């Protein structure tokens, strides 16, 4: 989602691209949220995140930059909300 938003020419296009990427990968976001209820899988995911900490820090920084750059674009805001709480 982040790469799709970053590649867009403007924030309106970023929102549309992010929403398309979310729709294509929705189940992965749902599965990530579901980790909270599966202690074994959560432990595995936590170990993976810790092992790849620098990569995820870089992704977080990119997310923050995109969020700040396009804070006034409703479609970008909606894409970030969908990512945080997939339905």
VEXBAVO-273891 format. One line per field, with one value per residue: x, y, z of N, C-alpha, C, O in turn; residue in one letter; chain. Coordinates in Angstrom, 3 decimals. Example, Ala and Ser with C-alpha at 12.3 -4.5 7.8 and 13.67 -1.06 7.14 Angstrom:
// VEXBAVO-273891
n.x	(13.190 / 12.850)
n.y	(-5.690 / -2.250)
n.z	(7.800 / 7.080)
ca.x	(12.300 / 13.670)
ca.y	(-4.500 / -1.060)
ca.z	(7.800 / 7.140)
c.x	(13.200 / 12.900)
c.y	(-3.300 / 0.030)
c.z	(7.800 / 7.870)
o.x	(14.236 / 13.409)
o.y	(-3.319 / 1.138)
o.z	(8.465 / 8.039)
type	(A / S)
mol	(A / A)
This chain:
// VEXBAVO-273891
n.x	(0.810 / 1.879 / 4.006 / 2.518 / 1.108 / 3.249 / 4.272 / 2.465 / 1.389 / 0.178 / -1.636 / -4.367 / -4.337 / -2.672 / -4.268 / -6.252 / -4.654 / -3.623 / -5.950 / -6.720 / -4.554 / -4.927 / -7.394 / -6.637 / -4.968 / -6.312 / -6.971 / -4.532 / -4.153 / -6.340 / -5.642 / -3.304 / -4.288 / -5.744 / -3.784 / -3.568 / -5.204 / -4.083 / -1.720 / 0.621 / 1.169 / 1.394 / 3.704 / 5.561 / 5.360 / 6.205 / 8.859 / 9.844 / 9.460 / 11.184 / 13.619 / 13.801 / 13.898 / 15.031 / 14.148 / 11.385 / 11.280 / 12.047 / 9.893 / 7.864 / 8.700 / 8.377 / 5.618 / 4.764 / 5.745 / 4.269 / 1.696 / 1.792 / 2.373 / 0.080 / -2.031 / -4.367 / -5.882 / -8.736 / -9.045 / -6.590 / -6.368 / -8.527 / -7.574 / -5.406 / -6.819 / -8.356 / -6.341 / -5.479 / -7.713 / -9.043 / -11.962)
n.y	(-1.169 / 1.263 / 1.694 / 1.920 / 4.286 / 6.070 / 6.043 / 7.402 / 10.294 / 12.444 / 13.364 / 12.648 / 10.662 / 8.951 / 8.098 / 6.625 / 4.630 / 3.408 / 2.437 / 0.576 / -1.207 / -2.039 / -3.385 / -5.513 / -6.868 / -7.304 / -9.512 / -10.177 / -8.040 / -8.390 / -10.881 / -10.160 / -8.545 / -10.470 / -11.910 / -11.157 / -12.826 / -15.308 / -16.713 / -18.205 / -17.778 / -15.019 / -14.754 / -15.835 / -13.947 / -11.663 / -12.320 / -12.400 / -9.721 / -8.459 / -9.509 / -8.314 / -5.608 / -3.113 / -2.917 / -2.665 / -0.326 / 1.458 / 1.208 / 2.180 / 4.839 / 5.678 / 5.379 / 7.316 / 9.649 / 9.690 / 9.827 / 12.323 / 14.021 / 13.758 / 14.383 / 15.882 / 14.650 / 12.884 / 10.237 / 9.036 / 9.152 / 7.485 / 5.085 / 4.515 / 4.190 / 1.936 / 0.059 / -0.084 / -1.043 / -3.385 / -4.485)
n.z	(0.000 / 0.808 / -0.982 / -3.329 / -2.857 / -2.614 / -5.198 / -6.702 / -8.572 / -7.296 / -4.294 / -4.446 / -6.405 / -5.030 / -2.893 / -4.264 / -5.424 / -3.137 / -1.952 / -3.869 / -3.686 / -1.053 / -1.267 / -2.894 / -1.187 / 1.147 / 2.840 / 4.026 / 5.768 / 7.460 / 8.533 / 9.902 / 11.975 / 13.290 / 14.567 / 17.198 / 18.642 / 18.574 / 20.239 / 19.692 / 16.932 / 17.073 / 18.617 / 16.817 / 14.753 / 16.093 / 16.674 / 14.054 / 13.283 / 15.080 / 14.224 / 11.766 / 12.241 / 11.354 / 8.729 / 9.106 / 10.571 / 8.616 / 6.844 / 8.480 / 8.738 / 6.096 / 5.860 / 7.711 / 6.458 / 4.056 / 5.091 / 6.370 / 4.194 / 2.656 / 4.310 / 4.132 / 2.251 / 1.747 / 0.721 / 1.119 / 3.900 / 4.502 / 3.437 / 5.135 / 7.521 / 6.886 / 6.682 / 9.325 / 10.647 / 9.298 / 7.614)
ca.x	(0.000 / 2.720 / 4.699 / 1.531 / 0.872 / 4.460 / 4.499 / 1.449 / 1.800 / -0.379 / -2.288 / -5.625 / -3.945 / -2.106 / -5.385 / -6.852 / -3.697 / -3.553 / -7.192 / -6.643 / -3.598 / -5.571 / -8.407 / -5.937 / -4.251 / -7.154 / -6.897 / -3.282 / -4.379 / -7.251 / -4.849 / -2.375 / -5.062 / -6.152 / -2.667 / -3.791 / -5.950 / -3.337 / -0.455 / 1.754 / 1.450 / 1.839 / 5.105 / 6.336 / 5.376 / 7.025 / 10.254 / 10.161 / 9.561 / 12.406 / 14.740 / 13.796 / 13.541 / 15.434 / 13.241 / 10.075 / 11.452 / 12.055 / 8.513 / 7.126 / 9.086 / 7.730 / 4.191 / 4.619 / 5.976 / 3.120 / 0.558 / 1.960 / 2.298 / -1.282 / -2.947 / -5.635 / -6.557 / -9.619 / -8.865 / -5.380 / -6.757 / -9.385 / -6.736 / -4.685 / -7.809 / -8.684 / -5.186 / -5.434 / -8.902 / -9.682 / -13.287)
ca.y	(0.000 / 2.443 / 1.877 / 2.393 / 5.696 / 6.838 / 6.087 / 8.234 / 11.649 / 13.405 / 12.714 / 12.021 / 9.409 / 8.096 / 7.480 / 5.607 / 3.524 / 2.728 / 1.690 / -0.575 / -2.147 / -2.613 / -4.349 / -6.687 / -7.538 / -7.145 / -10.666 / -10.093 / -7.086 / -9.068 / -11.908 / -9.501 / -8.143 / -11.706 / -12.436 / -10.859 / -13.909 / -16.562 / -16.407 / -18.850 / -17.031 / -13.687 / -14.897 / -16.001 / -12.660 / -10.752 / -12.704 / -11.970 / -8.260 / -8.105 / -9.887 / -7.401 / -4.325 / -1.970 / -2.864 / -2.170 / 1.085 / 2.198 / 1.228 / 3.098 / 6.200 / 5.954 / 5.565 / 8.622 / 10.695 / 9.702 / 10.302 / 13.768 / 14.706 / 13.681 / 14.427 / 16.534 / 13.877 / 11.918 / 8.850 / 8.526 / 8.949 / 6.293 / 3.908 / 4.225 / 3.659 / 0.567 / -0.760 / -0.252 / -1.775 / -3.969 / -5.093)
ca.z	(0.000 / 0.936 / -2.263 / -4.301 / -2.566 / -2.905 / -6.644 / -7.347 / -8.935 / -6.353 / -3.157 / -4.872 / -7.050 / -3.982 / -2.188 / -5.129 / -5.553 / -1.843 / -1.763 / -4.775 / -3.092 / 0.125 / -1.726 / -3.411 / -0.097 / 2.331 / 3.740 / 4.797 / 6.853 / 8.397 / 9.214 / 10.833 / 13.149 / 13.969 / 15.350 / 18.613 / 19.293 / 18.432 / 20.920 / 19.028 / 15.698 / 17.473 / 19.024 / 15.580 / 14.059 / 16.891 / 16.427 / 12.694 / 13.291 / 15.795 / 13.367 / 10.628 / 12.840 / 10.529 / 7.572 / 9.535 / 10.929 / 7.351 / 6.350 / 9.350 / 8.365 / 4.814 / 6.152 / 8.355 / 5.463 / 3.155 / 5.879 / 6.564 / 2.888 / 2.120 / 5.464 / 3.781 / 1.207 / 2.406 / 0.278 / 1.779 / 5.295 / 4.526 / 3.189 / 6.377 / 8.482 / 6.476 / 7.013 / 10.779 / 11.108 / 8.114 / 7.845)
c.x	(0.865 / 3.441 / 3.743 / 1.251 / 2.058 / 4.671 / 3.522 / 1.943 / 1.303 / -1.163 / -3.622 / -5.337 / -3.375 / -3.223 / -6.024 / -5.941 / -3.610 / -4.805 / -7.229 / -5.701 / -4.186 / -6.573 / -7.753 / -5.279 / -5.026 / -6.993 / -5.625 / -3.431 / -5.305 / -6.476 / -3.886 / -3.094 / -5.455 / -5.027 / -2.861 / -4.486 / -5.235 / -1.929 / 0.758 / 2.138 / 1.927 / 3.310 / 6.009 / 6.459 / 6.266 / 8.502 / 10.704 / 10.369 / 10.845 / 13.642 / 14.901 / 13.466 / 13.878 / 14.517 / 11.907 / 10.138 / 11.420 / 10.648 / 7.676 / 7.439 / 8.437 / 6.235 / 3.940 / 4.760 / 4.790 / 1.883 / 0.623 / 1.782 / 0.864 / -2.340 / -4.304 / -6.420 / -7.405 / -9.402 / -7.615 / -5.687 / -7.598 / -8.562 / -5.947 / -5.632 / -8.174 / -7.561 / -5.146 / -6.582 / -9.641 / -11.005 / -13.472)
c.y	(1.249 / 2.719 / 2.401 / 3.870 / 6.566 / 7.026 / 7.004 / 9.660 / 12.698 / 12.653 / 12.052 / 10.680 / 8.425 / 7.372 / 6.369 / 4.386 / 2.717 / 1.894 / 0.455 / -1.645 / -2.802 / -3.684 / -5.646 / -7.511 / -7.525 / -8.285 / -10.652 / -9.130 / -7.689 / -10.104 / -11.293 / -9.080 / -9.374 / -12.319 / -12.205 / -11.987 / -15.257 / -16.337 / -17.010 / -18.101 / -15.615 / -13.729 / -15.051 / -14.670 / -11.660 / -11.049 / -12.250 / -10.459 / -7.809 / -8.399 / -8.897 / -5.966 / -3.126 / -1.810 / -2.248 / -0.734 / 1.945 / 2.289 / 2.195 / 4.554 / 6.596 / 6.180 / 6.942 / 9.755 / 10.811 / 10.238 / 11.817 / 14.536 / 14.785 / 13.723 / 15.025 / 15.766 / 12.776 / 10.472 / 8.221 / 8.230 / 7.677 / 5.022 / 3.526 / 3.660 / 2.228 / -0.393 / -1.076 / -1.112 / -2.364 / -4.649 / -6.276)
c.z	(0.000 / -0.387 / -3.325 / -4.096 / -2.920 / -4.406 / -7.370 / -7.564 / -7.953 / -5.285 / -3.533 / -5.544 / -6.033 / -3.244 / -2.991 / -5.253 / -4.258 / -1.600 / -2.656 / -4.195 / -1.846 / -0.291 / -2.208 / -2.311 / 1.214 / 3.327 / 4.576 / 5.970 / 7.910 / 9.206 / 10.228 / 12.109 / 13.964 / 14.798 / 16.845 / 19.353 / 19.222 / 18.983 / 20.219 / 17.757 / 16.017 / 17.892 / 17.794 / 14.839 / 14.788 / 16.673 / 15.039 / 12.646 / 13.979 / 14.950 / 12.207 / 11.054 / 11.948 / 9.321 / 7.975 / 10.045 / 9.671 / 6.770 / 7.177 / 9.007 / 7.042 / 4.997 / 6.751 / 7.335 / 4.510 / 3.862 / 6.082 / 5.256 / 2.391 / 3.223 / 5.133 / 2.721 / 1.844 / 1.978 / 0.878 / 3.242 / 5.415 / 4.308 / 4.449 / 7.432 / 8.155 / 6.837 / 8.503 / 11.309 / 9.916 / 8.472 / 6.913)
o.x	(0.595 / 3.476 / 4.124 / 1.165 / 1.900 / 5.191 / 3.737 / 2.800 / 1.941 / -1.329 / -3.962 / -6.014 / -3.568 / -3.133 / -6.306 / -6.405 / -3.533 / -4.722 / -7.718 / -6.016 / -3.968 / -6.590 / -8.262 / -5.057 / -4.442 / -6.890 / -5.646 / -2.893 / -5.081 / -6.637 / -3.680 / -2.559 / -5.492 / -5.290 / -2.367 / -4.366 / -5.734 / -1.054 / 1.815 / 3.317 / 2.773 / 4.076 / 7.091 / 7.535 / 6.998 / 9.305 / 11.826 / 11.328 / 11.513 / 14.601 / 16.013 / 12.834 / 13.061 / 14.159 / 11.365 / 9.150 / 10.835 / 10.256 / 6.869 / 6.544 / 7.994 / 5.653 / 3.016 / 3.982 / 4.356 / 1.118 / -0.392 / 1.121 / 0.475 / -3.422 / -5.295 / -7.510 / -6.860 / -9.558 / -7.578 / -5.310 / -7.397 / -8.831 / -5.839 / -5.265 / -8.291 / -7.810 / -4.820 / -6.429 / -10.727 / -11.126 / -14.516)
o.y	(2.192 / 3.859 / 3.243 / 4.626 / 7.662 / 8.056 / 7.343 / 10.158 / 13.738 / 11.436 / 11.003 / 9.687 / 7.215 / 6.170 / 5.294 / 3.247 / 1.489 / 0.773 / -0.596 / -2.835 / -3.990 / -4.775 / -6.739 / -8.711 / -7.719 / -8.047 / -11.077 / -9.378 / -7.519 / -10.193 / -11.857 / -9.245 / -9.320 / -13.167 / -12.980 / -12.090 / -16.246 / -15.832 / -16.380 / -17.821 / -15.071 / -12.827 / -14.466 / -14.315 / -10.898 / -10.131 / -11.770 / -9.973 / -6.887 / -7.627 / -8.673 / -5.215 / -2.215 / -0.694 / -1.405 / -0.003 / 3.028 / 3.337 / 2.946 / 5.399 / 7.734 / 7.064 / 7.647 / 10.709 / 11.919 / 11.013 / 12.505 / 15.573 / 15.775 / 13.155 / 14.706 / 16.187 / 11.835 / 9.564 / 7.015 / 7.179 / 6.884 / 3.996 / 2.346 / 2.738 / 1.395 / -1.526 / -2.195 / -1.821 / -1.907 / -5.300 / -6.927)
o.z	(-0.744 / -0.851 / -4.138 / -5.063 / -3.457 / -4.835 / -8.534 / -6.834 / -7.790 / -5.373 / -2.987 / -5.280 / -6.153 / -2.999 / -2.461 / -5.192 / -4.288 / -1.099 / -2.242 / -4.213 / -1.609 / 0.280 / -1.957 / -2.478 / 2.280 / 4.530 / 5.731 / 7.049 / 9.108 / 10.423 / 11.303 / 13.205 / 15.193 / 15.651 / 17.664 / 20.574 / 19.757 / 18.279 / 20.162 / 17.536 / 15.307 / 17.551 / 17.737 / 14.358 / 14.155 / 16.506 / 14.875 / 12.047 / 13.513 / 14.958 / 11.727 / 10.311 / 11.814 / 8.945 / 7.259 / 9.959 / 9.664 / 6.257 / 6.629 / 8.989 / 6.888 / 4.368 / 6.346 / 7.352 / 4.193 / 3.289 / 5.975 / 5.221 / 1.772 / 3.073 / 5.791 / 2.333 / 2.420 / 2.795 / 1.120 / 3.761 / 6.335 / 4.932 / 4.782 / 8.160 / 9.054 / 7.249 / 8.900 / 12.303 / 9.560 / 9.509 / 6.943)
type	(X / X / X / X / X / X / X / X / X / X / X / X / X / X / X / X / X / X / X / X / X / X / X / X / X / X / X / X / X / X / X / X / X / X / X / X / X / X / X / X / X / X / X / X / X / X / X / X / X / X / X / X / X / X / X / X / X / X / X / X / X / X / X / X / X / X / X / X / X / X / X / X / X / X / X / X / X / X / X / X / X / X / X / X / X / X / X)
mol	(A / A / A / A / A / A / A / A / A / A / A / A / A / A / A / A / A / A / A / A / A / A / A / A / A / A / A / A / A / A / A / A / A / A / A / A / A / A / A / A / A / A / A / A / A / A / A / A / A / A / A / A / A / A / A / A / A / A / A / A / A / A / A / A / A / A / A / A / A / A / A / A / A / A / A / A / A / A / A / A / A / A / A / A / A / A / A)
